[in-house]
Structures are given as structure tokens and as C-alpha cells.
Amino acid sequence: MALNTEQRVRRAAVRLFAEKGFHGTGIRDLAQAAGISSASLYHYMGTKEDLLVTIMRECLDRLLLGARRAVEGVADPRERLASLVALHVLAHARQPAETRVVDNEVPALSAAARRRVVALRDEYEQLWTDVIGEGLRHRAFAVAEPAVTRLALLEMCSGVARWYSPRGPLDLDRLASHYACLALRMLGSTDDDCPAGVETARKVVADLW
């Protein structure tokens, strides 16, 4: 199905912001990549920052919705953590340009726009904080610095967007499972079996992405 003009603008912006950065991408670059005139571009995007905020909020909204679906009704903190890790890995591998924009371009935002985007990011990360805290309370996890470990896990999983290739030695499902098991070991889980939460994440990602 052919993309409409607004979709072409968004796709061009995601690619260029990921490759060149927000400040490195000019209006003329966006217009040329979308196949429209620079004068017409403002009709479809407002300001360049408006376009960046829309991309970031849509990506974070989808990630937050997916994470909530993946952990809904799941009591075992190990399974919930595995779902969150797998979902993050799968989303970053399937949408590397979009997620790189979200992860890298927050400093490019004005103060007001940054507050809105960071609030969504914090809401998403709170799901990770909650499950790690619950795992510690129930002794499913044993880690001395849970906040630092959470940040390390997020950085580890986000990095997939920079290097994953379907031509590599691991297919995406195996990669997500491997990362989930690595995450559980980092949190001091003593159970060697990787829990079923990975499969839940696969289904959620297939539905939303």
C-alpha cells in the first residue's frame, strides 16, 4: 500500500533523525526525502520539533502499552521481568531507527517538550522499577544496587538497535530469550529456567509492531 504524504514525511524524519541527528537534519533534507517541497512540508509537520515530539511520543506510547499488556495479570516477578526485557529487545530490533531517535534525541528538545517526553519514559521505566522491587521483596532477585542494575539492563537491551541484523547468528526470538535469561542472572535469580514471559512479549510485539 502506498504511503500518504504525512506517512512519507514521518518515515523520512525517522530515518534522517536516526542517521544525522535532529540538529543535523535540515528542512530541505526532510522535504527532499519525503518527495515534497519545503514550503509544503510545514503543512504536514508543524515545526521540526513538533515532528520529533510526535515520533517520540508515538514510540513511547506503543512501548508503554506493550509493556503493560505483557505484564498484565502476571504474578511471578521473574516472568514479568523476562517479558519486559524481551519486549524491549524485540521492539528495538524491529524498529531500530525509531527507537534510536527516542533514546538519543531527548537533549534536542525544548524544556517543555522534554518534560512531556521524559514523563512518558519515566512511566515506562517505572514498570521495570516495580518488578525489580517486587522480585527483591519476594527474594526472587538478589542484587545490591537495583536502580543501577535497572539502568544497565535498559542500556543493554536498547543497544540491540545499533547492531542487530537478521543475517546474524541468532534469530530474533532466540536473541530475546537470551537477553531475558541474561537479565535474570544479572538480578541474581537462581532459577536456571528462562520463564514463559518471553512468549507473551513476542505476541504483544507482533500485535503492536
Secondary structure, 3 states (H helix, E strand, C coil): CCCCHHHHHHHHHHHHHHHHCCCCCCHHHHHHHHCCCHHHHHHHHCCHHHHHHHHHHHHHHHHHHHHHHHHCCCCCHHHHHHHHHHHHHHHHHHCHHHHHHHHHCHHHCCHHHHHHHHHHHHHHHHHHHHHHHHHHHCCCCCCCCHHHHHHHHHHHHHCHHHHCCCCCCCCHHHHHHHHHHHHHHHCCCCCCCCCCHHHHHHHHHHHHC
